[in-house]
Amino acid sequence: MLEWPGQADDFVFPESRTWHGGIEVDPQDQYRNPKSLADAGHNPPAVVVEECHKRNMAAFVSLRMNDTHDGQHPRGKLPNPELPTFKRHNLDWLVETLDRWTALDYRRPQVRALKLRVIEEFFDRWDFDGIELDWLRHTLNFPRGEEQKSAKHLTDFLRKVRRMLDERGAARGRPIELAVRVPERLEWCLLGGYDVPAWIDEGLCDMLILGQGLTELPTLGEFHALMKTRRLPVYPSLYPYGNGYKISPDEVVRGSAANLWNAGADGLYAFNWFHHGTWRKQLLNEIADPQTLAGKTRQYTLTHRFDVGRRVGTDYLRYSTCYREPQVPFELNVEDGTKTVPISVAPAPQSAELWVQFQYSVPGDQVTVTVNGQQLGGARLGIPENLKPAGFEVTIPPESGMLGLPLRGTVDQRYQALRLPIPAEQLKVGRNAIGVELNARGPGSEKSLQVARIELAAT
């Protein structure tokens, strides 16, 4: 990710720089450095393209179609260094009814024309091989309730982009590919105004990038079924954080990657992979090869709820599993019986252990845990007396880190959990059913017992 002066949108470096959400920022890396490069006449995008081509790699540019990080500042509050010039000068281009108030309204032809000019500029100035249109940053393109009937505007916009890219590709004698990033379920695509069936049927895109922070992809078949005449490659999205971790341990990244490969992915899309230094280069090499992953330790997690605002207009990541159908946390009550959640595992492990973390546990709490209907550790396990250390410590080497996150040294992400060995033959490749039943609730708690996380460690 690079801030860089643009002609189409009149981008200029602001006088001051603050990172969104009040996160600590290193201005030398994230503001002064790109500004000094621009002032000196350097051209980093051209260097990126050149170095990719030297290595026989395709160079894609990624464009966030409606990023609203600038909307974390209160409406109308200035200074707002993140609010771009074209939004300041055209407040009527914004969706008026949203709390995330800086979202562009794609019903307006001026908005679509601006984005088309930005895309044209990428290929007028640089020799990129393709472009990703990231429709998940963010999903507030229309007023609430207007998404489906406004889908025609996005489809018409894609037609113009496709036509423009085809013309430029023919002129240079090399096609320009178009990727789109959309929700991981077809139903959610249509709800958000992303008419993916039409986009595929009309040949408007060359590849699909699905979702955000996925740990599995059971819905891949929905998209393959749309591909009647041409099979498009599909790349599910993998995050380096989330699902209980500020920064994901290598084992967790490996587990999610292995599941996505097993689902039939054609490759992986590493989103917000802001690591710098040599740190995690080896991890990228590992997750690129399913055979390598099979020989490594892996940690499989459930999808955690993403606690973003729930008021109208604030649910800017609303078409996602972590918002609509998170698996944890969930409550346990004696009268509810067994609660079951699926956890995907691939490839077949040689050994495995289940980790279950609870919140609001008190002495006297007893649970029964099962995998695919088979008890683990016996019936009526006492929780407090059987808790053991779980989780990970992640050590960030000197001169390495992750841009945007002020994490340094060793990041302690350990917790207490039930740790229950699983006979390897009890697991199957794909989804496995984890059952948790509260048999007895100890006295003295004012809150329901909560399952905070479930993870499966495998080798």
N, C-alpha and C positions, 0 to 999 in steps of 0.2 A: 504494500500500500504506500503510495507516494503522492503527496500534495505537489501539484505541478501547474504552472500557469497555463490556462486555456484561453483560446480566442472565442470559441462558441458561447461559453457561459461567463465570459469576463472575469475569470478567476484572478484574484490578486491575493498575495499574502497579507493577512491582517497585521495590525500594529502590535497586537499581543496575542498570546496563544494560551488557551486553557483546554485541557482534555475533557471530553464529555463526562458527565456524571460526577465530576469532582475528583476523578481518579488522579493520583499523583502522576506527573508527566516529566519526562526528561526533555526539556526544550531544545537541548543541543541536538538530539537525535530526531525529534519529531517536528521541529519547526525551523530552527536556525540552519540545520544541515541542508535540507532541500532548498531553502531560500538562498543560501550561499552558493549552492551549485547552479541555481537558475541565474543568479546575479552574475556569475562568472562565465555564463554562456555554455555551460555543459549540457549534455543531453542524455540523462540516464535511461529513458525509455528506449532510445536507439541502441544503447549499450546492451540492455537486456535482450532485445531482439537479436542483435548480432551474436551475442554469446550463446543464445539458444540455438541459433542456426549452425554455429560452429560445432555444436554437439548433436546435430541432427534432431533437435527438439523443436516442436511447434510452439510459437510464442503467442499466447492469447492475452488480450486485455479484458479485465473484468469491470463492468459498469454497474454500480448500484442504482437501480432505476428510481428509487424513491426513499433514499436514506433520510431518517428523521432524528438522528442524534442531536441535531441542532434544536430540536423541539424539547429537549430536557430543560432548557432555560424557560422561565415563565413567559407566557405570551406577551410580546411587546417589550420585554425587558432588554435594555441596552446598557453597556455593550454586550453583544453576543457574538464573540469572535468566530463562532462556527456558522453563523447564518450567512449564506453566500450572497453575493451582490445581486444576482438576478431575483432572489426571493425578496430582498429588501426593497427592490424597485417595483416588484409586481406582486404585492400581497394578495391581489384578487386571483392569482393563479393557485392559491392554496385552498385545501378543503376546509370550509369554514366551520364545520360542526364537530371537529375532532379536538380532544384535549391534546393529542400529539399534533400540535397546531401547524407544524411546518411541512406537512405532507402535501405534495403536488397533486392537483386534480387533473387526472388524465382525460377527463371529458373535454378539457379545454384544448383547442387546436394549437394554441401558443406553446403549451407544455410539450405536446408531442413533437412539434416542430423544433423546439429547443433540443430535446433529446436526440432527434435525428441529426441535427447539426453537430452535436458533440460526437456522435458515432462517426459521422463523415470525417471529422477532424482527426480522429485516431488514425484513419487509413490514408488521409492526405499527408500527414506529417510523419508516419512511421509505417514500417513494413510488417505489421502484425499478420499472423496467419489466420487469426480468428478472434471472435469476441464472445464473451459471456454476458448476457443480460440477466442480472441478478434481481429477480422479482420478489425475493424474500427479504430484501433490505430496502424498504419495509413493505408491509402488505396493505397500506392505507391509501389506495389509489383513487378511491371514490367515497362519496358520503355513505354513511352507514345504511345498508339496505339497498344500495344502488349498484352493487357489484355485478350481479348476474346480467342485468339488463344493459350494463355499460361495457360488458365484455367485448362488444363489437369494436370499441375504440382501441383496445389493446391489440386485437387481431388485425385491424386495419393498419395500425402502427407497425406491426411485425411484417406485414406485406411490403410496406415501404422500405423498411430496413433490408429485407431480403432482396428486393429489387436493386437497391443501391449497392449492396455488397456484391451481387452478381455482376453488375456493370463494372465495378472496380476490379473484381477478380478477372473478368474477361479482358480488361484493358492491360492488366499486368501479366496475363497468361498463367495465373495460378488461382484456384478458387479460394474464397474466404469463407471459413466455417462459422456457423452461428449456434451457440449453446444457450439454453435457457435454464435458469434455476427456478424451480417451482415446488410446491408442497409435495410431500411423499405419498399422498393419497389423491386419487383422481377426484373423489368427491370434494375434497378441500380445494383442489385446483378450480373446479367449476364454481364453488361457492365464492371464491375470491375474484372471479372474473377472468381467470386464466383458461381459455378454451383450448386446452391442450389437444383434444381430439381434432379440432379444426387445424391447429398448427401443424400437427403431424400429417393429416390428410392432404393439406395443401403444400407440404414440403417446405414449410417456413423455417424449420430448425433442423440442425444436423445431429444434435446430441441433447440429452436431458441430464440435468443435475438435480438430484432429488433431496429435499428436506434439509434439516439442520440438527446436528448433533445426534445422528442415528446410532443405535446399538444393534439394530437388526432391520431387515427390509422385507416383511412378509407381503407387501403390496406390489412388488415388482411386476408380477403377472398382469396387473391391471393395465400397465403401460405397454407391455409387450403385445397385449391383445389389440391395441390400437394400430400397431404397425403392420398393415395389411400388405404393403408392397415393398417396404424397405425397413430393415432392422436398424434402428438407431442405437448407438452405444448409450448406456445409462451409468452415471457416476453418482452413487450416494454420498452424502455429506458426512464427514468425520470431523469432530471437534477435538482440540487438545485440552479441554476443560469441561466441567459440568458433571451432572449425575453424581453429586456429592463431593466433587473434587474441584478445588480452586485451580489446580493444574493436574491433569491426568497422569498418573504413573504410567510407565511404559507398558506394564501388564494390562492396564485397562484399555489403552489405545490398541494393543495387539488383539485383545478379545473382541472389541467392536469391529475391527478390520477383518478378522477371521470370519465373523458372522456375515458381514456384508459380502465378502467374496463367496461364501457358501450360498448366499441368496441368489447369486447369478450376476453380480455386478461386473461390468466391463472394466472398471477401474475405480479408484477412490478419489474423492474431492476433499482435500484438506483445507478447511475453512478457518480463517483467523489463525493460521499457523504462523504466529508472529515471533517465533523463536529466532534469536540471533546468536552468532558464534557457531562453533562446531557442534554444540550441544544438540542432540536429537537427530543429527544427520544419519546415524546408524539406524535409529528407529524408523525413519522414512524408508530406508533400504529394506528393512524387515517387513513392514506392512505392505510393501509393493509386491511381495512374493508370497502367495498362499503356502507354498511348500516350506519356506523358511519359517513362517508363523507356526506351522504344525510342530516344529521342534522347540518352540519357546514357551515359557510360562505365560499364561493368559488369565485375565480377570474379566468375568462377564458381569455387567451391571444391568439393573433395570433403569427405565427412564424416570427421572425425578421430575416432579412438578416445577415448572419455571414460574417463580412468584413475581410476575409482572402485574401492573395495575389492572384491575378488573372493571374499571368504569368504562363507559362508552368512549371510544377514541383512544384509550391507552393500550389496548391489546394488540400491539403492533407486530407481535409474532403469533397471531392467533391461529394460523393454519399450520399447526405442528403438533406432533405427539406430545411434546413436553408441556403444551398448553391445554390441548383438548383431551388427551387420554393418557395422562401420566400414570405409571404403575405404583409409585410410592411418592409420599407416605400414604398409609391407610390405617384406619382405626380397627381395633379388635375389641369385641365385647363377647362375653360368655354366651349370650343368647343368639349370637349370629352364626355360630358353628364355624366350619372351616372356610377361610378365604383363600382363593387360589389365584395365582398370577403365573403367567408363562415367562420362562427365561430361555433364550436361545443359546445353544452351545454348538460350536463347530471349530475344528474337526473333533472326532471322538477323543476324549481325554484318556490318559493312562491312569491318572489319579485325580481326585476332585474333593473339594471341601466347600460346604455352604456356610456363608457368613450372614447372620441376621442381627441387625441393630434395632434396639427398641428405644422409645422415648416414654418418659413418665412411668417407668417400671418401679414397683415397690416390692418389698419382701412379701412372699406369699403368691406372687404371680407364677402361674404354671401354664406351659404351652405344649402342644404336640406339633411337630414339623414333619412334613412328608415331601418326598420327591417321587413324582409319578405314582402316587398312591402308597409308597413304601415309607414306613416310619424311619426317622433318623434319630439315633440317640435314645430311643425309648419313648414311652408315653409320659405326659405330664412332667415335662422338664421344668425345674425351677429356674427362673430367669436370673435373678441377681447373683445367685451362688454359682452359676455356670458361665458367667461372662468371662471372656478372655480378650487380650489385646488383639486388634485387627487393624486394617488400613495400612497406610504406607507413609514413609518419609521420602520426599523427593528432594534430591540435592542438586542445586543449580550451580554449575562450575563458575569460577571467576571469569569475567569478561563475556559471560553468556547471560541469557535471560529471555524475557518475553515482553515485547513492546506493549505498553499500555497497562501492564500489571506490575506494581512495585514489589515484586517477590525477589528475594535475594537469599543466598545461602541455602539452608535446609528448611523446607516447608513441611511442617508436621501435620499430617492428615490422618492420624491414628484415632481409633475409637474403640469402644468395648462392644463385643458382640458374642452371640452364640456361634461357636465354630464346630460344625458337625461334618465328620467325614462321610463321603458318599461312595459306595461301591461303584467302580467305573461302569460295570455292566448294567447298572440301574439307570444310566443316562443314555439318551439317544441323540443322534445328530439332528439339530433343528430345535424345535420348541419342546421344553420340558415343563411339567406342571409342579409348581412349588405351592404346597398347602401349609397354612399356619392357623391353628385353632387355639383360642384362649380357653383353657379348662377351668382355671380359677383365678380370681382377681383378689390380690391382697388388700387389706384395709388401709385407709388413710389417704388415698389419692383423689383429688378433685377432678382429674381429667381422665379420659379414656386412654388405655394403653395404645400406643402407636408403633407400627412397624415403620421405621425411618428409612431403612435400606435393606436390600437383599443383594448379595453378590455371590458369585461362584468362582472359586479359584481352581485353576486346572493346569496340569502339565501333560 
